[in-house]
Structure formats: C-alpha cells, structure tokens
Amino acid sequence: MIHAVDMHCDTLMHAFLIDGSNADLSSYPELSIDLAKLEEGNAMAQFFAVFIPPAEAYRRRNMEPIPEDEYIHGCVQVMNNTVERYSSRIAHAYTAEDIERNFKAGKISAVLSMEDGVAVHGDMQKLDAFYDMGFRCLSLTWNFENCFGYPNSKDDAIMQKGLKDFGKRAVRHMQQIGMLVDVSHLSDGGFYDVAEIAERPFVATHSNCRSICSHQRNMTDDMIRILHKAGGVMGINFCPAFLKDGSNESNIEDMAAMAMHEKEIAGTDVIALGTDFDGIEGKLEVADPHDMIKLADALIHVGFASAEVDKIFHGNVLRVLRQTMRD
C-alpha cells in the first residue's frame, strides 16, 4: 500500500471562494481534493497552498476582489475547520515528526503553505506572522514580480533576474525559523541565488524537467542537479502543459518518464510529488488521490524498485522536513 505526501494543491482557494470561511474540506465532489478522497487514496500528508489570486482570477469568477488579509485568513480558517471538525481523521502538521505521529494514529496530515510571497510586502515581521499562523512552506514568487524577486518568464531578460535584497534576506530568515523555501515559479536567476544562499535543503514543490517539456516553469538539468546537491526535492507536477509540449492530457506514462529522467541525472532522492491538484486543467489520468496507486504501479513498471517508490511518494519529503523544519 502506498502513502503519498503531496507537496501542492490549490483546494483551499476554491473551497473558500465557493462557500466562505465556514467551509471545510470534508466533501467537494467538483474538486480533486477533499478529505474523503485523501482517505480513499491512503494519503499520508497534503500540503494545502494558500494561493494569492490576482485580479484576473476574481474577474473570471465574476467576483469583487477580496481584501488580501481577509482572503488569507479565510483560506486558513477552511483548513482549521476541517481539522477541528474531523479531528479523528486529519490533523495539522508542522514537522516530519508530526506527520509520522499522525500517520501512526491513523490521521492524514495537513501542512499549510503559501503560493506567492507577494503578501509579505517586503516586511520580515509579516513573514514571521505567517509562520505563526501555521505556514511552513512559501513559494517565493508566482508569475509576477514581487518583493522577493522575479518569476519564470518567456522573456529571457526577466528569467535571468535574481532575488532582490529583501528576497535574499528573507530566504536566510526562512531557513532559520524553519519555513521551507519553494522555488517553483521562480526565475532561473532567482533559483541560482537561492542555491548560493541556502544552508539547508530547499524545494521545488511542483515543477518538472525542462529538457523533457520546454515550459519555462520547469527546471533545467543543471538546476535539478544543484537541487539534489542541496538535499532538496522537486514534486512531479501533473499539469499537462508541464509534462509534454503542446499537450492537454496528463498521463501516467509522461509522469513516469519525468521521474526516470530525474533519476538518471540526479538520483532518486530528488524526486517527490507535487500534483497541483485543483490548480490545473485538462484531461487528467490521475485526477485525484484515489488514482495515485496507478502512478506507483507505473513507476514499478519502468524500473523503479518498491523502496524507491516509497521514497518518491513520501520518504524524500520527510527527510527534507527533518532537515529544515523546527518544533
């Protein structure tokens, strides 16, 4: 039986925007992630990202933008509601030890993360406040420039820009307090700055290989080797556009090919899972946690040993958390 630690989903945003801060994640048939689906898939832990929506995201929903602090607190409240109302089934986790303790108690672990550091607004006290709220992982950028630095881009001039002064100080501070530094969505220049600064492992929670799929969100082979050398991991992203150029279908064969390429250039220890469930569109062969066993079987089929699959599904992330997070 496989037990997955998934480093990224966007479910909280949808639940909050649909039902408000009184919502919980017990059952959302229209979404990829809810508590029932996690249980059916024998999930060990789920990283729940609070994605900071740009104005366009509200326009697509025909909604007025929600003030940033209200939105963040609302998403966090949805997760807290879930844990409080279903405490025998799911629990918060802030360390690897928490995840292991919850697992032994038969509970799924919920880890809070933030996608896009824009909400920090260049204020280290704000970053500390997010830590105190329970955030244990932060994606430095999304697709726009912010106080940390610059995003992935088709514009090479932007792609080569690195972290800003605040971003460099913030990365050091995050590693000191035990908040995971996530380079998914970051510019190439920003990645290399993080690699130079980091004294502990950092992660790419939901990124694939650029040599297999040329999307700028993916990582070059050189970056993957550096990430491995730093002790970090990269989560296989199930988005069709990040798996195969020009595709609108996400299939297991392409996921397994990504994993095998990562193994060939950097070893199995760099591979993890970052589904991006509820943040991606297209035809998904693995559409929710219940289907994750299909990926495990596919990895075995292409030559991974069962012990390697366990590393990919949870062991590698737990190792990184032991090395980075604090009690």
C-alpha angles and dihedrals in degrees: 000000000000124000117197133209104200113197099201143032133144097214099120093063093055095045092049095045091047101043109007131232095320090066125108131192098243095118132358109160091184093056132069094230131052133132094265093052092047090053093047088053094048090238118188098194139353124203105216111204123208100214114201104226120221119225091265091063090059092045091055089055093044089239133135111245114266116228109264099241092046091051094049093047090046093054091047089050091055089056092044090050090053093051094044096046096043101032093148090060108035136023140181118263127198100166140027088257090057091053092049092046092049091047092054088051091053094252132130114233122233115206118189119222137168125226110210123018091221090109091064090069093199092297117128090197088058089053090052090048090056089050089052089051088059104265111148101170132040130188103219094217141004119199098311138063114268141162092291099051144272135330136234107283145173086229105090092205090060093040091058095051115106137207121310119238091264090049092055092049091045094052090054091047094048091054091049094053096039104256116141115243109224118198098184107125092018123127119257090249090052091051092055091048091053090048091053094047102040118101093177132040119291128193146219098214097193114012136119137200119293093202089063098037116020098213110134090233089070126084128248121238089252091055092048091052090049091048090052092048088053090054094248134134138221122216117226106243115217095206111124093223091057095046104049132009113255095002129135092186126083110205135178094238091063092046091053090048090054091051093048092050091051090050092050095052102033111005135254095287092076095057124097139142128270105161099179087215113183089017098073137065136203135068106324120197088190099044103163141359092280089069096052092097087067090062091048090053091048091052090053089048094056093049111276115139118235090249089055091051089053089053092050094047098046118329099079094049092047089053091053092048091051089054098045114026126078132214 
